[in-house]
Amino acid sequence: MMSSAPLLAQEWDSGQAEVWNYVSSAWSEHSDAGTWAEELDPAGYGWNTDYPVPTSREQMAERTRVFGAEGKVLYYRLDPIKISVSGDTAIAYYYANIVETNHKGERETSVERCADTLIKRGGDWRFLGWLCETKSSGSDD
């Protein structure tokens, strides 16, 4: 089961709602397929705790070609914190709770704190950059 519930959607303006709908749709379409590179702008980079440096679109796609999708997502929940939109640029802060089986078939649960930077190109939102870090149990670091 996958979910993303905009907790404060009633307080969002149309730009914020549009950004959150894009982020939620991207998670729905790409989290299990290992196709995140498709949503990353050619000038962008993604960064998470699995890699020591930001990763380009080409590097992400290459990693997926070599190793395949990282695992099977069984469930996720997205909890938005803040969204700011300024013209054709936006940033979305949120938590992602993910339950998945890893490449060994073992179940893993993680909570990630995410900050996505988005840019609108040709009328469509794209990820220009993101940082998702896995939080340790009980930590707010």
C-alpha positions in Angstrom: 0.0 0.0 0.0 1.3 3.4 -0.9 0.1 6.7 0.4 0.9 10.3 0.5 -1.4 12.5 2.6 -1.0 16.3 2.3 -1.7 17.1 5.9 -1.9 20.8 5.5 -3.3 20.9 2.0 -6.2 23.1 3.0 -3.7 25.8 3.8 -1.7 25.5 0.6 -2.0 27.8 -2.3 -2.4 26.4 -5.8 1.4 26.5 -6.5 2.2 24.5 -3.4 -0.6 22.0 -4.1 0.8 21.6 -7.7 4.3 20.9 -6.4 3.1 18.4 -3.8 1.0 16.6 -6.4 4.1 16.3 -8.6 6.3 15.0 -5.8 3.6 12.5 -4.8 3.1 11.3 -8.3 6.8 10.9 -8.8 7.1 8.7 -5.8 4.1 6.7 -6.9 5.6 6.1 -10.4 9.3 5.8 -9.7 10.0 4.6 -6.1 9.6 0.9 -6.9 10.8 0.9 -10.5 14.2 2.4 -9.8 13.6 5.0 -12.5 14.2 8.2 -10.5 16.7 9.3 -13.0 13.8 10.0 -15.5 12.5 12.7 -13.2 15.8 14.4 -12.5 16.5 17.5 -14.6 19.6 17.0 -16.8 21.4 19.8 -14.8 20.4 18.2 -11.5 21.8 16.0 -8.7 20.3 13.7 -6.1 21.9 12.9 -2.8 21.1 10.4 -0.1 22.9 8.6 2.7 23.9 5.7 0.4 26.3 7.8 -1.6 29.1 10.0 -0.4 28.6 12.7 -3.1 25.6 14.0 -5.1 24.7 11.8 -8.1 23.9 13.0 -11.6 21.0 11.8 -13.7 23.5 9.8 -15.9 25.1 8.2 -12.8 21.8 7.2 -11.3 20.6 5.6 -14.6 23.9 3.8 -14.9 23.7 2.4 -11.4 20.2 1.1 -12.1 21.3 -0.5 -15.4 24.1 -2.3 -13.6 22.4 -3.2 -10.3 18.7 -3.0 -11.1 16.1 -1.6 -8.8 17.3 -1.5 -5.2 14.4 -3.6 -3.8 10.7 -3.9 -3.7 8.7 -1.1 -2.0 5.9 -2.7 0.1 4.6 0.6 1.6 5.5 4.2 1.9 3.9 7.3 3.4 4.9 10.8 2.7 4.3 13.6 5.2 4.9 17.1 3.9 6.4 19.7 6.2 6.9 22.8 4.2 6.6 23.8 0.5 7.9 27.1 -0.9 7.3 28.2 -4.5 9.0 31.2 -6.1 8.2 31.5 -9.8 9.5 28.4 -11.6 11.5 27.2 -8.6 10.2 25.3 -5.5 11.5 23.4 -2.5 9.5 20.7 -0.7 10.5 19.4 2.7 8.9 16.2 3.9 9.4 12.8 5.7 9.1 9.5 3.8 8.5 6.4 5.8 9.4 3.4 3.6 9.0 -0.4 4.1 10.7 -2.4 1.5 12.5 -5.7 0.8 16.1 -5.2 -0.1 18.1 -6.9 -2.8 18.4 -9.9 -0.4 14.7 -10.2 0.1 14.9 -8.9 3.7 12.4 -6.4 5.0 13.7 -3.0 5.9 11.9 0.0 7.4 13.4 3.5 7.1 12.4 7.1 7.7 14.0 9.6 5.4 14.0 13.4 5.8 13.8 14.9 2.3 14.4 18.3 0.7 13.5 18.4 -3.0 14.4 21.4 -5.1 12.2 21.6 -8.2 12.2 23.6 -11.4 9.5 24.2 -13.9 10.7 23.6 -17.5 8.2 23.8 -20.4 5.3 24.0 -18.0 6.3 20.8 -16.1 8.0 20.3 -12.8 11.2 18.4 -12.6 13.6 17.6 -9.8 16.7 19.9 -9.9 18.1 18.4 -6.8 17.2 16.4 -3.8 18.6 15.3 -0.5 17.1 12.5 1.4 18.8 11.3 4.5 17.9 8.2 6.5 17.1 9.1 10.1 18.4 6.8 12.9 15.8 5.5 15.3 15.1 8.2 17.9 17.4 10.7 16.3 16.4 14.2 15.0 19.8 14.7 13.4 
